[in-house]
Amino acid sequence: MNAAIEMHDSRCLAVEIDRSGSGFVVLKAYVHRSEGEPGVATGEGGVQRIRLDVDSMRVNGEVGSLPADIFEGSLTIGTSIQDNMVPFPAS
């Protein structure tokens, strides 16, 4: 089964980053699971708390007050940019 986090249906609970650039993000994430392509093919979904640990991260702009709904977002892993739909688990 394939799974992806739908950023636009998720909520950011916490963001921590240290001086070296490592940190984490905690989401109350909407995860869509499907035999096909998540977010496109018919499947099932639900909310679960996810912590993404990141070795090297950068936050563009202000985080603002949390928790906060996510209206759009992307995650860059290496040279791959994931807009709105982030493969789960991310690798």
N, C-alpha and C positions, 0 to 999 in steps of 0.2 A: 504494500500500500504506500502511496506517495503522500507527503504532507508538506504544507507550507503555512507560514504565519501570514495572515492578512493584516498588514500594518494599519490600514484605514479602519479596521474594526477592533483595534487593540488599544490598550491604555498603558502609558508609561508610568511606572510606580517609583523608580529610582534610577539615578545615573551617578556613578562615581568614577572619577578619573584622577590618577596621581601625576606627579611631575614627569615621570618617565613615559607617560602615555598609556599605561595599562589601566584597566578598570573593568567595570561591568555595567550592564543595563538590566533592570528587572521590569518585565512586562506582564500585564494581565492580557495574554495574547489570545486572539481568536485563531485557532488552528483548523485548517480545512484539510480533510483526508479524502483521497479518491484513488480509485484504481487507475484513473487517467491523470490528466494534468490538474493539480489542485487549483481551485479558483475558476476553472473552466469547465471541467467534467463534473457530472453529478457525483455527489459524495455526501459526507457528513462533516459536521464541524462542532466545535465547542471551545470554551474558554479554559485556559490553564495558565498557571503562573510559571514563567520561564525566566531564568537568569542566564544572560549571555556574558561569559567571561571573555575579555578581549585583551590580547597581548599589546596591541598598538592601536589606539583609537584617537579620533579627533572629532570634536563636536563643533559644527558650524553654526554660529548664532548663539542665542541665549537658550538655555534649557527652560527657564521660567519656573513657575511654581508647580509642584507635583503633589498628587497624581494629576495626570492630564490625558485627555483623549488624543489619539494620534489621527490626524486627518490625511496625512500622506507621509511617506518616508522611503528611504532606500538604505541599503546596506551594501558596502563594497567589501568583497572578500577577494584579496589579490587583485586581479584585473577584471573580475566579474562584478558588475553592478546589478543588484537585485532591487528593482523598483516595485514597491508596494507588496509584492509576494516574495517572501524570503523562505527558501527551502528549509525544512525542519526535519531532522536536525541540520543546522548549518555546518558546512565543512569547508 
